[in-house]
Amino acid sequence: MKNESAKIEPLRPKRPCPECGRASARETYPFCSPRCKAIDLNRWLSGAYAIPVKEEEEEDDPQRGEPG
């Protein structure tokens, strides 16, 4: 048998840690350590990260100049 281990591809590509840039670890993917994972979680929970939301305009908005 030939060396088949060279043909095996990892399920997830190796990526740098989004917090510090070091190589990610399998146990804490995509982070390199539990510390970086906790830092990111804290940012989400404290509201440092926010998903932008577009407020819907009311149909009868008098500033648009359209008859309502």
Biopython code that builds the backbone (N, CA, C, O; Angstrom):
import numpy as np
from Bio.PDB.StructureBuilder import StructureBuilder

atoms = [
    (1, "MET", "N", (0.826, -1.189, 0.000)),
    (1, "MET", "CA", (0.000, 0.000, 0.000)),
    (1, "MET", "C", (0.867, 1.248, 0.000)),
    (1, "MET", "O", (1.900, 1.312, 0.667)),
    (2, "LYS", "N", (0.428, 2.223, -0.754)),
    (2, "LYS", "CA", (1.136, 3.488, -0.787)),
    (2, "LYS", "C", (0.765, 4.312, 0.442)),
    (2, "LYS", "O", (-0.169, 3.980, 1.171)),
    (3, "ASN", "N", (1.492, 5.362, 0.652)),
    (3, "ASN", "CA", (1.234, 6.251, 1.778)),
    (3, "ASN", "C", (-0.022, 7.067, 1.503)),
    (3, "ASN", "O", (0.036, 8.072, 0.795)),
    (4, "GLU", "N", (-1.166, 6.642, 2.060)),
    (4, "GLU", "CA", (-2.440, 7.303, 1.832)),
    (4, "GLU", "C", (-2.651, 8.503, 2.742)),
    (4, "GLU", "O", (-3.550, 9.305, 2.492)),
    (5, "SER", "N", (-1.860, 8.648, 3.779)),
    (5, "SER", "CA", (-2.035, 9.772, 4.704)),
    (5, "SER", "C", (-1.741, 11.107, 4.024)),
    (5, "SER", "O", (-2.206, 12.146, 4.493)),
    (6, "ALA", "N", (-0.996, 11.102, 2.956)),
    (6, "ALA", "CA", (-0.711, 12.344, 2.235)),
    (6, "ALA", "C", (-1.949, 12.844, 1.496)),
    (6, "ALA", "O", (-2.038, 14.029, 1.175)),
    (7, "LYS", "N", (-2.902, 11.959, 1.224)),
    (7, "LYS", "CA", (-4.106, 12.336, 0.495)),
    (7, "LYS", "C", (-5.210, 12.852, 1.413)),
    (7, "LYS", "O", (-6.191, 13.422, 0.934)),
    (8, "ILE", "N", (-5.067, 12.663, 2.721)),
    (8, "ILE", "CA", (-6.108, 13.066, 3.660)),
    (8, "ILE", "C", (-6.069, 14.574, 3.855)),
    (8, "ILE", "O", (-5.026, 15.148, 4.172)),
    (9, "GLU", "N", (-7.216, 15.202, 3.663)),
    (9, "GLU", "CA", (-7.324, 16.635, 3.872)),
    (9, "GLU", "C", (-8.077, 16.887, 5.172)),
    (9, "GLU", "O", (-9.031, 16.169, 5.471)),
    (10, "PRO", "N", (-7.678, 17.882, 5.947)),
    (10, "PRO", "CA", (-8.417, 18.172, 7.176)),
    (10, "PRO", "C", (-9.809, 18.696, 6.856)),
    (10, "PRO", "O", (-10.025, 19.317, 5.815)),
    (11, "LEU", "N", (-10.758, 18.441, 7.766)),
    (11, "LEU", "CA", (-12.120, 18.905, 7.556)),
    (11, "LEU", "C", (-12.189, 20.429, 7.561)),
    (11, "LEU", "O", (-12.924, 21.025, 6.774)),
    (12, "ARG", "N", (-11.435, 21.045, 8.435)),
    (12, "ARG", "CA", (-11.398, 22.504, 8.507)),
    (12, "ARG", "C", (-10.016, 22.986, 8.120)),
    (12, "ARG", "O", (-9.016, 22.450, 8.597)),
    (13, "PRO", "N", (-9.946, 23.989, 7.265)),
    (13, "PRO", "CA", (-8.633, 24.520, 6.933)),
    (13, "PRO", "C", (-8.047, 25.249, 8.139)),
    (13, "PRO", "O", (-8.779, 25.827, 8.942)),
    (14, "LYS", "N", (-6.720, 25.216, 8.259)),
    (14, "LYS", "CA", (-6.070, 25.946, 9.350)),
    (14, "LYS", "C", (-6.227, 27.425, 9.084)),
    (14, "LYS", "O", (-5.982, 27.906, 7.978)),
    (15, "ARG", "N", (-6.641, 28.140, 10.119)),
    (15, "ARG", "CA", (-6.823, 29.584, 10.016)),
    (15, "ARG", "C", (-6.179, 30.242, 11.215)),
    (15, "ARG", "O", (-6.044, 29.625, 12.271)),
    (16, "PRO", "N", (-5.783, 31.486, 11.058)),
    (16, "PRO", "CA", (-5.243, 32.188, 12.220)),
    (16, "PRO", "C", (-6.359, 32.542, 13.203)),
    (16, "PRO", "O", (-7.513, 32.716, 12.812)),
    (17, "CYS", "N", (-6.005, 32.645, 14.465)),
    (17, "CYS", "CA", (-6.943, 33.020, 15.508)),
    (17, "CYS", "C", (-7.450, 34.435, 15.228)),
    (17, "CYS", "O", (-6.640, 35.323, 14.961)),
    (18, "PRO", "N", (-8.764, 34.673, 15.280)),
    (18, "PRO", "CA", (-9.287, 36.007, 14.996)),
    (18, "PRO", "C", (-8.914, 37.035, 16.063)),
    (18, "PRO", "O", (-9.032, 38.236, 15.820)),
    (19, "GLU", "N", (-8.470, 36.592, 17.234)),
    (19, "GLU", "CA", (-8.087, 37.526, 18.294)),
    (19, "GLU", "C", (-6.624, 37.933, 18.214)),
    (19, "GLU", "O", (-6.302, 39.121, 18.249)),
    (20, "CYS", "N", (-5.726, 36.937, 18.106)),
    (20, "CYS", "CA", (-4.299, 37.251, 18.206)),
    (20, "CYS", "C", (-3.490, 36.898, 16.962)),
    (20, "CYS", "O", (-2.349, 37.341, 16.828)),
    (21, "GLY", "N", (-4.058, 36.106, 16.045)),
    (21, "GLY", "CA", (-3.364, 35.779, 14.806)),
    (21, "GLY", "C", (-2.528, 34.514, 14.854)),
    (21, "GLY", "O", (-1.993, 34.103, 13.825)),
    (22, "ARG", "N", (-2.395, 33.877, 16.018)),
    (22, "ARG", "CA", (-1.643, 32.627, 16.083)),
    (22, "ARG", "C", (-2.460, 31.512, 15.441)),
    (22, "ARG", "O", (-3.639, 31.689, 15.135)),
    (23, "ALA", "N", (-1.824, 30.366, 15.243)),
    (23, "ALA", "CA", (-2.503, 29.228, 14.621)),
    (23, "ALA", "C", (-3.647, 28.742, 15.513)),
    (23, "ALA", "O", (-3.497, 28.676, 16.733)),
    (24, "SER", "N", (-4.779, 28.404, 14.913)),
    (24, "SER", "CA", (-5.933, 27.937, 15.681)),
    (24, "SER", "C", (-5.681, 26.526, 16.197)),
    (24, "SER", "O", (-4.912, 25.760, 15.617)),
    (25, "ALA", "N", (-6.354, 26.200, 17.309)),
    (25, "ALA", "CA", (-6.245, 24.872, 17.912)),
    (25, "ALA", "C", (-7.539, 24.110, 17.670)),
    (25, "ALA", "O", (-8.613, 24.706, 17.592)),
    (26, "ARG", "N", (-7.435, 22.826, 17.555)),
    (26, "ARG", "CA", (-8.606, 21.995, 17.289)),
    (26, "ARG", "C", (-9.641, 22.087, 18.420)),
    (26, "ARG", "O", (-10.843, 22.114, 18.153)),
    (27, "GLU", "N", (-9.188, 22.136, 19.666)),
    (27, "GLU", "CA", (-10.085, 22.146, 20.816)),
    (27, "GLU", "C", (-10.878, 23.438, 20.928)),
    (27, "GLU", "O", (-11.992, 23.432, 21.453)),
    (28, "THR", "N", (-10.326, 24.544, 20.445)),
    (28, "THR", "CA", (-10.967, 25.847, 20.617)),
    (28, "THR", "C", (-11.196, 26.548, 19.286)),
    (28, "THR", "O", (-11.315, 27.773, 19.242)),
    (29, "TYR", "N", (-11.260, 25.784, 18.202)),
    (29, "TYR", "CA", (-11.408, 26.344, 16.856)),
    (29, "TYR", "C", (-12.553, 27.350, 16.792)),
    (29, "TYR", "O", (-13.617, 27.065, 17.341)),
    (30, "PRO", "N", (-12.402, 28.485, 16.168)),
    (30, "PRO", "CA", (-11.296, 28.971, 15.358)),
    (30, "PRO", "C", (-10.248, 29.733, 16.161)),
    (30, "PRO", "O", (-9.390, 30.398, 15.579)),
    (31, "PHE", "N", (-10.305, 29.646, 17.475)),
    (31, "PHE", "CA", (-9.359, 30.368, 18.320)),
    (31, "PHE", "C", (-8.166, 29.494, 18.651)),
    (31, "PHE", "O", (-8.197, 28.280, 18.450)),
    (32, "CYS", "N", (-7.104, 30.125, 19.166)),
    (32, "CYS", "CA", (-5.885, 29.391, 19.493)),
    (32, "CYS", "C", (-5.904, 28.862, 20.914)),
    (32, "CYS", "O", (-5.181, 27.917, 21.231)),
    (33, "SER", "N", (-6.719, 29.456, 21.777)),
    (33, "SER", "CA", (-6.715, 29.070, 23.184)),
    (33, "SER", "C", (-8.060, 29.401, 23.830)),
    (33, "SER", "O", (-8.849, 30.162, 23.271)),
    (34, "PRO", "N", (-8.319, 28.832, 25.000)),
    (34, "PRO", "CA", (-9.539, 29.191, 25.726)),
    (34, "PRO", "C", (-9.568, 30.686, 26.083)),
    (34, "PRO", "O", (-10.641, 31.285, 26.166)),
    (35, "ARG", "N", (-8.397, 31.279, 26.292)),
    (35, "ARG", "CA", (-8.342, 32.701, 26.628)),
    (35, "ARG", "C", (-8.893, 33.556, 25.484)),
    (35, "ARG", "O", (-9.728, 34.430, 25.719)),
    (36, "CYS", "N", (-8.440, 33.318, 24.259)),
    (36, "CYS", "CA", (-8.922, 34.094, 23.112)),
    (36, "CYS", "C", (-10.407, 33.831, 22.874)),
    (36, "CYS", "O", (-11.145, 34.735, 22.483)),
    (37, "LYS", "N", (-10.840, 32.609, 23.105)),
    (37, "LYS", "CA", (-12.252, 32.268, 22.948)),
    (37, "LYS", "C", (-13.098, 33.046, 23.949)),
    (37, "LYS", "O", (-14.166, 33.548, 23.600)),
    (38, "ALA", "N", (-12.625, 33.151, 25.204)),
    (38, "ALA", "CA", (-13.343, 33.885, 26.240)),
    (38, "ALA", "C", (-13.361, 35.383, 25.955)),
    (38, "ALA", "O", (-14.364, 36.047, 26.216)),
    (39, "ILE", "N", (-12.271, 35.923, 25.426)),
    (39, "ILE", "CA", (-12.224, 37.346, 25.073)),
    (39, "ILE", "C", (-13.286, 37.663, 24.035)),
    (39, "ILE", "O", (-13.996, 38.661, 24.158)),
    (40, "ASP", "N", (-13.401, 36.823, 23.011)),
    (40, "ASP", "CA", (-14.390, 37.041, 21.960)),
    (40, "ASP", "C", (-15.810, 36.926, 22.512)),
    (40, "ASP", "O", (-16.671, 37.740, 22.175)),
    (41, "LEU", "N", (-16.062, 35.933, 23.350)),
    (41, "LEU", "CA", (-17.383, 35.770, 23.946)),
    (41, "LEU", "C", (-17.741, 36.988, 24.789)),
    (41, "LEU", "O", (-18.878, 37.458, 24.743)),
    (42, "ASN", "N", (-16.790, 37.501, 25.554)),
    (42, "ASN", "CA", (-17.034, 38.678, 26.377)),
    (42, "ASN", "C", (-17.401, 39.886, 25.509)),
    (42, "ASN", "O", (-18.268, 40.676, 25.883)),
    (43, "ARG", "N", (-16.754, 40.029, 24.366)),
    (43, "ARG", "CA", (-17.088, 41.147, 23.471)),
    (43, "ARG", "C", (-18.516, 41.036, 22.958)),
    (43, "ARG", "O", (-19.221, 42.042, 22.866)),
    (44, "TRP", "N", (-18.951, 39.822, 22.622)),
    (44, "TRP", "CA", (-20.336, 39.637, 22.169)),
    (44, "TRP", "C", (-21.318, 39.952, 23.289)),
    (44, "TRP", "O", (-22.312, 40.644, 23.072)),
    (45, "LEU", "N", (-21.041, 39.444, 24.486)),
    (45, "LEU", "CA", (-21.966, 39.617, 25.604)),
    (45, "LEU", "C", (-22.021, 41.053, 26.114)),
    (45, "LEU", "O", (-23.052, 41.489, 26.627)),
    (46, "SER", "N", (-20.921, 41.789, 25.977)),
    (46, "SER", "CA", (-20.898, 43.177, 26.447)),
    (46, "SER", "C", (-21.456, 44.149, 25.415)),
    (46, "SER", "O", (-21.651, 45.326, 25.717)),
    (47, "GLY", "N", (-21.714, 43.672, 24.204)),
    (47, "GLY", "CA", (-22.283, 44.525, 23.171)),
    (47, "GLY", "C", (-21.250, 45.241, 22.327)),
    (47, "GLY", "O", (-21.597, 46.143, 21.564)),
    (48, "ALA", "N", (-19.981, 44.857, 22.445)),
    (48, "ALA", "CA", (-18.943, 45.488, 21.640)),
    (48, "ALA", "C", (-19.130, 45.160, 20.154)),
    (48, "ALA", "O", (-18.829, 45.981, 19.287)),
    (49, "TYR", "N", (-19.624, 43.961, 19.873)),
    (49, "TYR", "CA", (-19.950, 43.593, 18.503)),
    (49, "TYR", "C", (-21.438, 43.861, 18.321)),
    (49, "TYR", "O", (-22.245, 43.558, 19.200)),
    (50, "ALA", "N", (-21.784, 44.415, 17.205)),
    (50, "ALA", "CA", (-23.198, 44.662, 16.925)),
    (50, "ALA", "C", (-23.462, 44.421, 15.457)),
    (50, "ALA", "O", (-22.648, 44.775, 14.604)),
    (51, "ILE", "N", (-24.577, 43.831, 15.169)),
    (51, "ILE", "CA", (-24.990, 43.612, 13.783)),
    (51, "ILE", "C", (-25.832, 44.816, 13.379)),
    (51, "ILE", "O", (-26.859, 45.087, 14.002)),
    (52, "PRO", "N", (-25.412, 45.541, 12.344)),
    (52, "PRO", "CA", (-26.169, 46.737, 11.959)),
    (52, "PRO", "C", (-27.568, 46.381, 11.461)),
    (52, "PRO", "O", (-27.761, 45.408, 10.732)),
    (53, "VAL", "N", (-28.521, 47.185, 11.871)),
    (53, "VAL", "CA", (-29.914, 46.968, 11.503)),
    (53, "VAL", "C", (-30.441, 48.254, 10.881)),
    (53, "VAL", "O", (-30.239, 49.339, 11.425)),
    (54, "LYS", "N", (-31.115, 48.131, 9.742)),
    (54, "LYS", "CA", (-31.704, 49.289, 9.093)),
    (54, "LYS", "C", (-33.127, 49.436, 9.609)),
    (54, "LYS", "O", (-33.946, 48.527, 9.480)),
    (55, "GLU", "N", (-33.406, 50.584, 10.188)),
    (55, "GLU", "CA", (-34.745, 50.857, 10.700)),
    (55, "GLU", "C", (-35.698, 51.024, 9.515)),
    (55, "GLU", "O", (-35.364, 51.694, 8.537)),
    (56, "GLU", "N", (-36.863, 50.425, 9.599)),
    (56, "GLU", "CA", (-37.853, 50.580, 8.542)),
    (56, "GLU", "C", (-38.537, 51.929, 8.695)),
    (56, "GLU", "O", (-38.899, 52.335, 9.799)),
    (57, "GLU", "N", (-38.706, 52.610, 7.587)),
    (57, "GLU", "CA", (-39.378, 53.904, 7.612)),
    (57, "GLU", "C", (-40.884, 53.690, 7.613)),
    (57, "GLU", "O", (-41.400, 52.746, 7.015)),
    (58, "GLU", "N", (-41.570, 54.589, 8.297)),
    (58, "GLU", "CA", (-43.026, 54.498, 8.301)),
    (58, "GLU", "C", (-43.555, 54.917, 6.937)),
    (58, "GLU", "O", (-42.948, 55.744, 6.257)),
    (59, "GLU", "N", (-44.691, 54.342, 6.540)),
    (59, "GLU", "CA", (-45.259, 54.644, 5.225)),
    (59, "GLU", "C", (-45.762, 56.072, 5.138)),
    (59, "GLU", "O", (-45.676, 56.675, 4.069)),
    (60, "ASP", "N", (-46.274, 56.630, 6.199)),
    (60, "ASP", "CA", (-46.816, 57.985, 6.191)),
    (60, "ASP", "C", (-45.804, 58.974, 6.768)),
    (60, "ASP", "O", (-46.112, 59.703, 7.711)),
    (61, "ASP", "N", (-44.619, 58.996, 6.211)),
    (61, "ASP", "CA", (-43.573, 59.883, 6.697)),
    (61, "ASP", "C", (-43.774, 61.271, 6.073)),
    (61, "ASP", "O", (-43.649, 61.408, 4.856)),
    (62, "PRO", "N", (-44.076, 62.289, 6.863)),
    (62, "PRO", "CA", (-44.352, 63.622, 6.312)),
    (62, "PRO", "C", (-43.097, 64.298, 5.720)),
    (62, "PRO", "O", (-43.232, 65.237, 4.936)),
    (63, "GLN", "N", (-41.904, 63.850, 6.069)),
    (63, "GLN", "CA", (-40.687, 64.482, 5.581)),
    (63, "GLN", "C", (-40.348, 64.042, 4.165)),
    (63, "GLN", "O", (-39.503, 64.674, 3.530)),
    (64, "ARG", "N", (-40.953, 63.011, 3.651)),
    (64, "ARG", "CA", (-40.639, 62.522, 2.319)),
    (64, "ARG", "C", (-41.328, 63.349, 1.240)),
    (64, "ARG", "O", (-40.932, 63.287, 0.076)),
    (65, "GLY", "N", (-42.334, 64.110, 1.597)),
    (65, "GLY", "CA", (-42.998, 64.970, 0.621)),
    (65, "GLY", "C", (-44.039, 64.262, -0.223)),
    (65, "GLY", "O", (-44.575, 64.840, -1.169)),
    (66, "GLU", "N", (-44.322, 63.034, 0.108)),
    (66, "GLU", "CA", (-45.327, 62.290, -0.656)),
    (66, "GLU", "C", (-46.658, 62.370, 0.071)),
    (66, "GLU", "O", (-46.682, 62.402, 1.301)),
    (67, "PRO", "N", (-47.753, 62.401, -0.652)),
    (67, "PRO", "CA", (-49.056, 62.402, 0.011)),
    (67, "PRO", "C", (-49.249, 61.079, 0.741)),
    (67, "PRO", "O", (-48.913, 60.011, 0.230)),
    (68, "GLY", "N", (-49.793, 61.176, 1.934)),
    (68, "GLY", "CA", (-49.898, 59.996, 2.759)),
    (68, "GLY", "C", (-51.259, 59.524, 2.903)),
    (68, "GLY", "O", (-51.497, 58.524, 3.581)),
]
sb = StructureBuilder()
sb.init_structure("model")
sb.init_model(0)
sb.init_chain("A")
sb.init_seg("    ")
for serial, (resi, resn, name, xyz) in enumerate(atoms, 1):
    if name == "N":
        sb.init_residue(resn, " ", resi, " ")
    sb.init_atom(name, np.array(xyz, "f"), 0.0, 1.0, " ", f" {name:<3s}", serial, name[0])
structure = sb.get_structure()
